[in-house]
Amino acid sequence: MNPVSFLREVKAELDKVVWPTREKTIQLTVLVIVASIFIGVYIGGLDYIFASIMSNFIR
């Protein structure tokens, strides 16, 4: 396959893609950021609790 026909096929496939709206993209981005913060705080809290428990056992 030559490069020109490859690029034509790539363009044809990209024209078939249904891209999300700007609003939907912003909503999903905010959701991912909030979920990441929540999970990070949750795991950090568990780490702190388990580290406290282990430090009590070591003493």
PDB file of N, H, CA, C and O in Angstrom:
ATOM      1  N   MET A   1       0.854  -1.181   0.000  1.00  0.00           N
ATOM      2  CA  MET A   1       0.000   0.000   0.000  1.00  0.00           C
ATOM      3  C   MET A   1       0.892   1.235   0.000  1.00  0.00           C
ATOM      4  O   MET A   1       1.820   1.356   0.801  1.00  0.00           O
ATOM      5  N   ASN A   2       0.593   2.130  -0.902  1.00  0.00           N
ATOM      6  H   ASN A   2      -0.160   2.032  -1.552  1.00  0.00           H
ATOM      7  CA  ASN A   2       1.413   3.339  -0.954  1.00  0.00           C
ATOM      8  C   ASN A   2       0.921   4.360   0.066  1.00  0.00           C
ATOM      9  O   ASN A   2      -0.228   4.298   0.506  1.00  0.00           O
ATOM     10  N   PRO A   3       1.781   5.289   0.438  1.00  0.00           N
ATOM     11  CA  PRO A   3       1.444   6.252   1.494  1.00  0.00           C
ATOM     12  C   PRO A   3       0.218   7.118   1.186  1.00  0.00           C
ATOM     13  O   PRO A   3      -0.533   7.464   2.098  1.00  0.00           O
ATOM     14  N   VAL A   4       0.010   7.465  -0.066  1.00  0.00           N
ATOM     15  H   VAL A   4       0.620   7.184  -0.806  1.00  0.00           H
ATOM     16  CA  VAL A   4      -1.119   8.336  -0.417  1.00  0.00           C
ATOM     17  C   VAL A   4      -2.440   7.619  -0.167  1.00  0.00           C
ATOM     18  O   VAL A   4      -3.351   8.194   0.429  1.00  0.00           O
ATOM     19  N   SER A   5      -2.554   6.374  -0.613  1.00  0.00           N
ATOM     20  H   SER A   5      -1.814   5.907  -1.097  1.00  0.00           H
ATOM     21  CA  SER A   5      -3.808   5.640  -0.385  1.00  0.00           C
ATOM     22  C   SER A   5      -4.003   5.354   1.101  1.00  0.00           C
ATOM     23  O   SER A   5      -5.132   5.342   1.591  1.00  0.00           O
ATOM     24  N   PHE A   6      -2.914   5.125   1.810  1.00  0.00           N
ATOM     25  H   PHE A   6      -1.996   5.134   1.412  1.00  0.00           H
ATOM     26  CA  PHE A   6      -3.018   4.915   3.259  1.00  0.00           C
ATOM     27  C   PHE A   6      -3.601   6.149   3.936  1.00  0.00           C
ATOM     28  O   PHE A   6      -4.508   6.038   4.760  1.00  0.00           O
ATOM     29  N   LEU A   7      -3.082   7.325   3.590  1.00  0.00           N
ATOM     30  H   LEU A   7      -2.345   7.415   2.921  1.00  0.00           H
ATOM     31  CA  LEU A   7      -3.578   8.562   4.194  1.00  0.00           C
ATOM     32  C   LEU A   7      -5.029   8.833   3.810  1.00  0.00           C
ATOM     33  O   LEU A   7      -5.790   9.368   4.617  1.00  0.00           O
ATOM     34  N   ARG A   8      -5.424   8.471   2.585  1.00  0.00           N
ATOM     35  H   ARG A   8      -4.807   8.037   1.930  1.00  0.00           H
ATOM     36  CA  ARG A   8      -6.833   8.619   2.191  1.00  0.00           C
ATOM     37  C   ARG A   8      -7.724   7.727   3.047  1.00  0.00           C
ATOM     38  O   ARG A   8      -8.795   8.149   3.483  1.00  0.00           O
ATOM     39  N   GLU A   9      -7.281   6.493   3.285  1.00  0.00           N
ATOM     40  H   GLU A   9      -6.411   6.151   2.931  1.00  0.00           H
ATOM     41  CA  GLU A   9      -8.064   5.577   4.116  1.00  0.00           C
ATOM     42  C   GLU A   9      -8.132   6.061   5.562  1.00  0.00           C
ATOM     43  O   GLU A   9      -9.169   5.937   6.214  1.00  0.00           O
ATOM     44  N   VAL A  10      -7.038   6.607   6.057  1.00  0.00           N
ATOM     45  H   VAL A  10      -6.195   6.708   5.527  1.00  0.00           H
ATOM     46  CA  VAL A  10      -7.037   7.160   7.415  1.00  0.00           C
ATOM     47  C   VAL A  10      -8.036   8.301   7.510  1.00  0.00           C
ATOM     48  O   VAL A  10      -8.798   8.372   8.474  1.00  0.00           O
ATOM     49  N   LYS A  11      -8.047   9.191   6.533  1.00  0.00           N
ATOM     50  H   LYS A  11      -7.428   9.133   5.750  1.00  0.00           H
ATOM     51  CA  LYS A  11      -8.998  10.308   6.534  1.00  0.00           C
ATOM     52  C   LYS A  11     -10.429   9.793   6.459  1.00  0.00           C
ATOM     53  O   LYS A  11     -11.309  10.314   7.145  1.00  0.00           O
ATOM     54  N   ALA A  12     -10.672   8.783   5.639  1.00  0.00           N
ATOM     55  H   ALA A  12      -9.957   8.360   5.082  1.00  0.00           H
ATOM     56  CA  ALA A  12     -12.024   8.225   5.525  1.00  0.00           C
ATOM     57  C   ALA A  12     -12.477   7.635   6.857  1.00  0.00           C
ATOM     58  O   ALA A  12     -13.635   7.797   7.242  1.00  0.00           O
ATOM     59  N   GLU A  13     -11.586   6.961   7.558  1.00  0.00           N
ATOM     60  H   GLU A  13     -10.645   6.830   7.245  1.00  0.00           H
ATOM     61  CA  GLU A  13     -11.940   6.386   8.859  1.00  0.00           C
ATOM     62  C   GLU A  13     -12.177   7.478   9.898  1.00  0.00           C
ATOM     63  O   GLU A  13     -13.099   7.374  10.707  1.00  0.00           O
ATOM     64  N   LEU A  14     -11.353   8.521   9.882  1.00  0.00           N
ATOM     65  H   LEU A  14     -10.604   8.606   9.225  1.00  0.00           H
ATOM     66  CA  LEU A  14     -11.534   9.618  10.836  1.00  0.00           C
ATOM     67  C   LEU A  14     -12.836  10.373  10.592  1.00  0.00           C
ATOM     68  O   LEU A  14     -13.414  10.925  11.528  1.00  0.00           O
ATOM     69  N   ASP A  15     -13.303  10.403   9.341  1.00  0.00           N
ATOM     70  H   ASP A  15     -12.833   9.955   8.580  1.00  0.00           H
ATOM     71  CA  ASP A  15     -14.586  11.044   9.051  1.00  0.00           C
ATOM     72  C   ASP A  15     -15.753  10.252   9.634  1.00  0.00           C
ATOM     73  O   ASP A  15     -16.819  10.819   9.871  1.00  0.00           O
ATOM     74  N   LYS A  16     -15.571   8.949   9.871  1.00  0.00           N
ATOM     75  H   LYS A  16     -14.704   8.488   9.678  1.00  0.00           H
ATOM     76  CA  LYS A  16     -16.626   8.102  10.433  1.00  0.00           C
ATOM     77  C   LYS A  16     -16.729   8.223  11.954  1.00  0.00           C
ATOM     78  O   LYS A  16     -17.734   7.824  12.543  1.00  0.00           O
ATOM     79  N   VAL A  17     -15.705   8.767  12.580  1.00  0.00           N
ATOM     80  H   VAL A  17     -14.889   9.092  12.101  1.00  0.00           H
ATOM     81  CA  VAL A  17     -15.670   8.852  14.040  1.00  0.00           C
ATOM     82  C   VAL A  17     -16.700   9.865  14.518  1.00  0.00           C
ATOM     83  O   VAL A  17     -16.831  10.952  13.956  1.00  0.00           O
ATOM     84  N   VAL A  18     -17.435   9.486  15.574  1.00  0.00           N
ATOM     85  H   VAL A  18     -17.329   8.602  16.031  1.00  0.00           H
ATOM     86  CA  VAL A  18     -18.378  10.408  16.206  1.00  0.00           C
ATOM     87  C   VAL A  18     -17.664  11.014  17.405  1.00  0.00           C
ATOM     88  O   VAL A  18     -17.501  10.356  18.432  1.00  0.00           O
ATOM     89  N   TRP A  19     -17.238  12.265  17.276  1.00  0.00           N
ATOM     90  H   TRP A  19     -17.371  12.799  16.441  1.00  0.00           H
ATOM     91  CA  TRP A  19     -16.485  12.928  18.325  1.00  0.00           C
ATOM     92  C   TRP A  19     -17.437  13.471  19.378  1.00  0.00           C
ATOM     93  O   TRP A  19     -18.530  13.927  19.042  1.00  0.00           O
ATOM     94  N   PRO A  20     -17.041  13.430  20.653  1.00  0.00           N
ATOM     95  CA  PRO A  20     -17.918  13.982  21.700  1.00  0.00           C
ATOM     96  C   PRO A  20     -17.987  15.506  21.607  1.00  0.00           C
ATOM     97  O   PRO A  20     -17.093  16.164  21.073  1.00  0.00           O
ATOM     98  N   THR A  21     -19.075  16.034  22.143  1.00  0.00           N
ATOM     99  H   THR A  21     -19.801  15.500  22.576  1.00  0.00           H
ATOM    100  CA  THR A  21     -19.217  17.491  22.157  1.00  0.00           C
ATOM    101  C   THR A  21     -18.250  18.087  23.174  1.00  0.00           C
ATOM    102  O   THR A  21     -17.689  17.375  24.008  1.00  0.00           O
ATOM    103  N   ARG A  22     -18.064  19.393  23.093  1.00  0.00           N
ATOM    104  H   ARG A  22     -18.519  19.971  22.415  1.00  0.00           H
ATOM    105  CA  ARG A  22     -17.176  20.088  24.032  1.00  0.00           C
ATOM    106  C   ARG A  22     -17.696  19.937  25.455  1.00  0.00           C
ATOM    107  O   ARG A  22     -16.922  19.706  26.384  1.00  0.00           O
ATOM    108  N   GLU A  23     -19.011  20.069  25.625  1.00  0.00           N
ATOM    109  H   GLU A  23     -19.640  20.257  24.871  1.00  0.00           H
ATOM    110  CA  GLU A  23     -19.605  19.967  26.960  1.00  0.00           C
ATOM    111  C   GLU A  23     -19.396  18.570  27.544  1.00  0.00           C
ATOM    112  O   GLU A  23     -19.056  18.430  28.719  1.00  0.00           O
ATOM    113  N   LYS A  24     -19.599  17.542  26.726  1.00  0.00           N
ATOM    114  H   LYS A  24     -19.876  17.656  25.772  1.00  0.00           H
ATOM    115  CA  LYS A  24     -19.423  16.164  27.196  1.00  0.00           C
ATOM    116  C   LYS A  24     -17.960  15.912  27.559  1.00  0.00           C
ATOM    117  O   LYS A  24     -17.671  15.240  28.549  1.00  0.00           O
ATOM    118  N   THR A  25     -17.049  16.445  26.768  1.00  0.00           N
ATOM    119  H   THR A  25     -17.284  16.991  25.964  1.00  0.00           H
ATOM    120  CA  THR A  25     -15.625  16.290  27.058  1.00  0.00           C
ATOM    121  C   THR A  25     -15.269  16.943  28.386  1.00  0.00           C
ATOM    122  O   THR A  25     -14.513  16.376  29.175  1.00  0.00           O
ATOM    123  N   ILE A  26     -15.809  18.131  28.637  1.00  0.00           N
ATOM    124  H   ILE A  26     -16.423  18.592  27.996  1.00  0.00           H
ATOM    125  CA  ILE A  26     -15.543  18.823  29.904  1.00  0.00           C
ATOM    126  C   ILE A  26     -16.133  18.038  31.067  1.00  0.00           C
ATOM    127  O   ILE A  26     -15.483  17.883  32.101  1.00  0.00           O
ATOM    128  N   GLN A  27     -17.373  17.534  30.909  1.00  0.00           N
ATOM    129  H   GLN A  27     -17.901  17.659  30.070  1.00  0.00           H
ATOM    130  CA  GLN A  27     -18.008  16.747  31.973  1.00  0.00           C
ATOM    131  C   GLN A  27     -17.179  15.515  32.320  1.00  0.00           C
ATOM    132  O   GLN A  27     -16.943  15.231  33.494  1.00  0.00           O
ATOM    133  N   LEU A  28     -16.744  14.794  31.310  1.00  0.00           N
ATOM    134  H   LEU A  28     -16.936  15.025  30.356  1.00  0.00           H
ATOM    135  CA  LEU A  28     -15.978  13.573  31.561  1.00  0.00           C
ATOM    136  C   LEU A  28     -14.600  13.881  32.142  1.00  0.00           C
ATOM    137  O   LEU A  28     -14.093  13.120  32.965  1.00  0.00           O
ATOM    138  N   THR A  29     -13.994  14.986  31.721  1.00  0.00           N
ATOM    139  H   THR A  29     -14.407  15.604  31.052  1.00  0.00           H
ATOM    140  CA  THR A  29     -12.703  15.385  32.280  1.00  0.00           C
ATOM    141  C   THR A  29     -12.834  15.711  33.760  1.00  0.00           C
ATOM    142  O   THR A  29     -12.009  15.288  34.569  1.00  0.00           O
ATOM    143  N   VAL A  30     -13.877  16.468  34.116  1.00  0.00           N
ATOM    144  H   VAL A  30     -14.547  16.812  33.458  1.00  0.00           H
ATOM    145  CA  VAL A  30     -14.110  16.802  35.524  1.00  0.00           C
ATOM    146  C   VAL A  30     -14.374  15.530  36.321  1.00  0.00           C
ATOM    147  O   VAL A  30     -13.876  15.387  37.438  1.00  0.00           O
ATOM    148  N   LEU A  31     -15.151  14.610  35.763  1.00  0.00           N
ATOM    149  H   LEU A  31     -15.556  14.727  34.856  1.00  0.00           H
ATOM    150  CA  LEU A  31     -15.427  13.345  36.444  1.00  0.00           C
ATOM    151  C   LEU A  31     -14.141  12.570  36.724  1.00  0.00           C
ATOM    152  O   LEU A  31     -13.961  12.041  37.821  1.00  0.00           O
ATOM    153  N   VAL A  32     -13.257  12.501  35.750  1.00  0.00           N
ATOM    154  H   VAL A  32     -13.403  12.930  34.859  1.00  0.00           H
ATOM    155  CA  VAL A  32     -11.992  11.781  35.929  1.00  0.00           C
ATOM    156  C   VAL A  32     -11.132  12.459  36.989  1.00  0.00           C
ATOM    157  O   VAL A  32     -10.521  11.777  37.812  1.00  0.00           O
ATOM    158  N   ILE A  33     -11.075  13.788  36.985  1.00  0.00           N
ATOM    159  H   ILE A  33     -11.571  14.342  36.317  1.00  0.00           H
ATOM    160  CA  ILE A  33     -10.273  14.507  37.978  1.00  0.00           C
ATOM    161  C   ILE A  33     -10.823  14.285  39.377  1.00  0.00           C
ATOM    162  O   ILE A  33     -10.063  14.008  40.305  1.00  0.00           O
ATOM    163  N   VAL A  34     -12.152  14.405  39.540  1.00  0.00           N
ATOM    164  H   VAL A  34     -12.769  14.630  38.786  1.00  0.00           H
ATOM    165  CA  VAL A  34     -12.772  14.210  40.858  1.00  0.00           C
ATOM    166  C   VAL A  34     -12.578  12.774  41.335  1.00  0.00           C
ATOM    167  O   VAL A  34     -12.246  12.550  42.499  1.00  0.00           O
ATOM    168  N   ALA A  35     -12.781  11.801  40.453  1.00  0.00           N
ATOM    169  H   ALA A  35     -13.050  11.983  39.507  1.00  0.00           H
ATOM    170  CA  ALA A  35     -12.594  10.402  40.832  1.00  0.00           C
ATOM    171  C   ALA A  35     -11.143  10.131  41.211  1.00  0.00           C
ATOM    172  O   ALA A  35     -10.885   9.398  42.167  1.00  0.00           O
ATOM    173  N   SER A  36     -10.196  10.704  40.485  1.00  0.00           N
ATOM    174  H   SER A  36     -10.405  11.299  39.710  1.00  0.00           H
ATOM    175  CA  SER A  36      -8.778  10.509  40.798  1.00  0.00           C
ATOM    176  C   SER A  36      -8.429  11.091  42.160  1.00  0.00           C
ATOM    177  O   SER A  36      -7.697  10.475  42.935  1.00  0.00           O
ATOM    178  N   ILE A  37      -8.952  12.281  42.451  1.00  0.00           N
ATOM    179  H   ILE A  37      -9.546  12.782  41.822  1.00  0.00           H
ATOM    180  CA  ILE A  37      -8.697  12.891  43.760  1.00  0.00           C
ATOM    181  C   ILE A  37      -9.305  12.041  44.865  1.00  0.00           C
ATOM    182  O   ILE A  37      -8.658  11.791  45.882  1.00  0.00           O
ATOM    183  N   PHE A  38     -10.542  11.594  44.676  1.00  0.00           N
ATOM    184  H   PHE A  38     -11.068  11.797  43.850  1.00  0.00           H
ATOM    185  CA  PHE A  38     -11.213  10.770  45.678  1.00  0.00           C
ATOM    186  C   PHE A  38     -10.441   9.479  45.941  1.00  0.00           C
ATOM    187  O   PHE A  38     -10.204   9.120  47.094  1.00  0.00           O
ATOM    188  N   ILE A  39     -10.055   8.790  44.888  1.00  0.00           N
ATOM    189  H   ILE A  39     -10.247   9.082  43.952  1.00  0.00           H
ATOM    190  CA  ILE A  39      -9.324   7.530  45.045  1.00  0.00           C
ATOM    191  C   ILE A  39      -7.961   7.784  45.683  1.00  0.00           C
ATOM    192  O   ILE A  39      -7.516   6.993  46.516  1.00  0.00           O
ATOM    193  N   GLY A  40      -7.293   8.872  45.307  1.00  0.00           N
ATOM    194  H   GLY A  40      -7.654   9.514  44.631  1.00  0.00           H
ATOM    195  CA  GLY A  40      -5.998   9.203  45.908  1.00  0.00           C
ATOM    196  C   GLY A  40      -6.111   9.466  47.394  1.00  0.00           C
ATOM    197  O   GLY A  40      -5.286   8.994  48.176  1.00  0.00           O
ATOM    198  N   VAL A  41      -7.142  10.228  47.794  1.00  0.00           N
ATOM    199  H   VAL A  41      -7.812  10.612  47.158  1.00  0.00           H
ATOM    200  CA  VAL A  41      -7.353  10.509  49.220  1.00  0.00           C
ATOM    201  C   VAL A  41      -7.696   9.224  49.959  1.00  0.00           C
ATOM    202  O   VAL A  41      -7.210   9.001  51.068  1.00  0.00           O
ATOM    203  N   TYR A  42      -8.520   8.382  49.364  1.00  0.00           N
ATOM    204  H   TYR A  42      -8.915   8.563  48.463  1.00  0.00           H
ATOM    205  CA  TYR A  42      -8.907   7.112  49.986  1.00  0.00           C
ATOM    206  C   TYR A  42      -7.687   6.212  50.204  1.00  0.00           C
ATOM    207  O   TYR A  42      -7.489   5.684  51.298  1.00  0.00           O
ATOM    208  N   ILE A  43      -6.880   6.042  49.170  1.00  0.00           N
ATOM    209  H   ILE A  43      -7.040   6.471  48.281  1.00  0.00           H
ATOM    210  CA  ILE A  43      -5.686   5.197  49.289  1.00  0.00           C
ATOM    211  C   ILE A  43      -4.684   5.819  50.250  1.00  0.00           C
ATOM    212  O   ILE A  43      -4.045   5.104  51.022  1.00  0.00           O
ATOM    213  N   GLY A  44      -4.535   7.145  50.215  1.00  0.00           N
ATOM    214  H   GLY A  44      -5.054   7.726  49.588  1.00  0.00           H
ATOM    215  CA  GLY A  44      -3.642   7.819  51.159  1.00  0.00           C
ATOM    216  C   GLY A  44      -4.097   7.626  52.591  1.00  0.00           C
ATOM    217  O   GLY A  44      -3.277   7.420  53.486  1.00  0.00           O
ATOM    218  N   GLY A  45      -5.418   7.692  52.815  1.00  0.00           N
ATOM    219  H   GLY A  45      -6.084   7.859  52.089  1.00  0.00           H
ATOM    220  CA  GLY A  45      -5.962   7.456  54.153  1.00  0.00           C
ATOM    221  C   GLY A  45      -5.705   6.037  54.630  1.00  0.00           C
ATOM    222  O   GLY A  45      -5.316   5.819  55.777  1.00  0.00           O
ATOM    223  N   LEU A  46      -5.924   5.073  53.743  1.00  0.00           N
ATOM    224  H   LEU A  46      -6.240   5.250  52.811  1.00  0.00           H
ATOM    225  CA  LEU A  46      -5.641   3.683  54.110  1.00  0.00           C
ATOM    226  C   LEU A  46      -4.160   3.488  54.417  1.00  0.00           C
ATOM    227  O   LEU A  46      -3.805   2.789  55.365  1.00  0.00           O
ATOM    228  N   ASP A  47      -3.307   4.099  53.624  1.00  0.00           N
ATOM    229  H   ASP A  47      -3.595   4.668  52.854  1.00  0.00           H
ATOM    230  CA  ASP A  47      -1.868   4.003  53.853  1.00  0.00           C
ATOM    231  C   ASP A  47      -1.500   4.580  55.215  1.00  0.00           C
ATOM    232  O   ASP A  47      -0.707   3.992  55.950  1.00  0.00           O
ATOM    233  N   TYR A  48      -2.077   5.727  55.547  1.00  0.00           N
ATOM    234  H   TYR A  48      -2.721   6.204  54.949  1.00  0.00           H
ATOM    235  CA  TYR A  48      -1.810   6.355  56.842  1.00  0.00           C
ATOM    236  C   TYR A  48      -2.280   5.450  57.984  1.00  0.00           C
ATOM    237  O   TYR A  48      -1.565   5.280  58.972  1.00  0.00           O
ATOM    238  N   ILE A  49      -3.466   4.876  57.856  1.00  0.00           N
ATOM    239  H   ILE A  49      -4.047   5.015  57.054  1.00  0.00           H
ATOM    240  CA  ILE A  49      -4.000   3.995  58.903  1.00  0.00           C
ATOM    241  C   ILE A  49      -3.114   2.768  59.072  1.00  0.00           C
ATOM    242  O   ILE A  49      -2.747   2.416  60.193  1.00  0.00           O
ATOM    243  N   PHE A  50      -2.769   2.113  57.964  1.00  0.00           N
ATOM    244  H   PHE A  50      -3.067   2.399  57.054  1.00  0.00           H
ATOM    245  CA  PHE A  50      -1.942   0.909  58.061  1.00  0.00           C
ATOM    246  C   PHE A  50      -0.538   1.228  58.566  1.00  0.00           C
ATOM    247  O   PHE A  50       0.046   0.429  59.299  1.00  0.00           O
ATOM    248  N   ALA A  51       0.014   2.377  58.187  1.00  0.00           N
ATOM    249  H   ALA A  51      -0.460   3.026  57.591  1.00  0.00           H
ATOM    250  CA  ALA A  51       1.335   2.772  58.686  1.00  0.00           C
ATOM    251  C   ALA A  51       1.275   3.026  60.185  1.00  0.00           C
ATOM    252  O   ALA A  51       2.207   2.673  60.908  1.00  0.00           O
ATOM    253  N   SER A  52       0.189   3.636  60.662  1.00  0.00           N
ATOM    254  H   SER A  52      -0.568   3.922  60.075  1.00  0.00           H
ATOM    255  CA  SER A  52       0.034   3.864  62.104  1.00  0.00           C
ATOM    256  C   SER A  52      -0.074   2.548  62.853  1.00  0.00           C
ATOM    257  O   SER A  52       0.530   2.379  63.912  1.00  0.00           O
ATOM    258  N   ILE A  53      -0.839   1.621  62.307  1.00  0.00           N
ATOM    259  H   ILE A  53      -1.330   1.759  61.446  1.00  0.00           H
ATOM    260  CA  ILE A  53      -0.981   0.305  62.944  1.00  0.00           C
ATOM    261  C   ILE A  53       0.365  -0.405  62.992  1.00  0.00           C
ATOM    262  O   ILE A  53       0.732  -0.972  64.021  1.00  0.00           O
ATOM    263  N   MET A  54       1.102  -0.378  61.887  1.00  0.00           N
ATOM    264  H   MET A  54       0.804   0.083  61.050  1.00  0.00           H
ATOM    265  CA  MET A  54       2.396  -1.061  61.851  1.00  0.00           C
ATOM    266  C   MET A  54       3.397  -0.397  62.792  1.00  0.00           C
ATOM    267  O   MET A  54       4.199  -1.090  63.418  1.00  0.00           O
ATOM    268  N   SER A  55       3.368   0.922  62.904  1.00  0.00           N
ATOM    269  H   SER A  55       2.717   1.485  62.396  1.00  0.00           H
ATOM    270  CA  SER A  55       4.312   1.583  63.803  1.00  0.00           C
ATOM    271  C   SER A  55       3.989   1.243  65.258  1.00  0.00           C
ATOM    272  O   SER A  55       4.896   1.196  66.089  1.00  0.00           O
ATOM    273  N   ASN A  56       2.736   1.010  65.577  1.00  0.00           N
ATOM    274  H   ASN A  56       2.000   1.048  64.902  1.00  0.00           H
ATOM    275  CA  ASN A  56       2.375   0.584  66.931  1.00  0.00           C
ATOM    276  C   ASN A  56       2.859  -0.828  67.218  1.00  0.00           C
ATOM    277  O   ASN A  56       3.230  -1.131  68.352  1.00  0.00           O
ATOM    278  N   PHE A  57       2.864  -1.699  66.212  1.00  0.00           N
ATOM    279  H   PHE A  57       2.562  -1.452  65.291  1.00  0.00           H
ATOM    280  CA  PHE A  57       3.365  -3.060  66.403  1.00  0.00           C
ATOM    281  C   PHE A  57       4.879  -3.077  66.562  1.00  0.00           C
ATOM    282  O   PHE A  57       5.412  -3.899  67.307  1.00  0.00           O
ATOM    283  N   ILE A  58       5.571  -2.187  65.877  1.00  0.00           N
ATOM    284  H   ILE A  58       5.138  -1.519  65.271  1.00  0.00           H
ATOM    285  CA  ILE A  58       7.034  -2.167  65.904  1.00  0.00           C
ATOM    286  C   ILE A  58       7.548  -1.653  67.243  1.00  0.00           C
ATOM    287  O   ILE A  58       8.598  -2.098  67.706  1.00  0.00           O
ATOM    288  N   ARG A  59       6.837  -0.732  67.869  1.00  0.00           N
ATOM    289  H   ARG A  59       5.984  -0.370  67.493  1.00  0.00           H
ATOM    290  CA  ARG A  59       7.296  -0.169  69.147  1.00  0.00           C
ATOM    291  C   ARG A  59       7.322  -1.183  70.215  1.00  0.00           C
ATOM    292  O   ARG A  59       7.684  -0.875  71.350  1.00  0.00           O
TER     293      ARG A  59
END
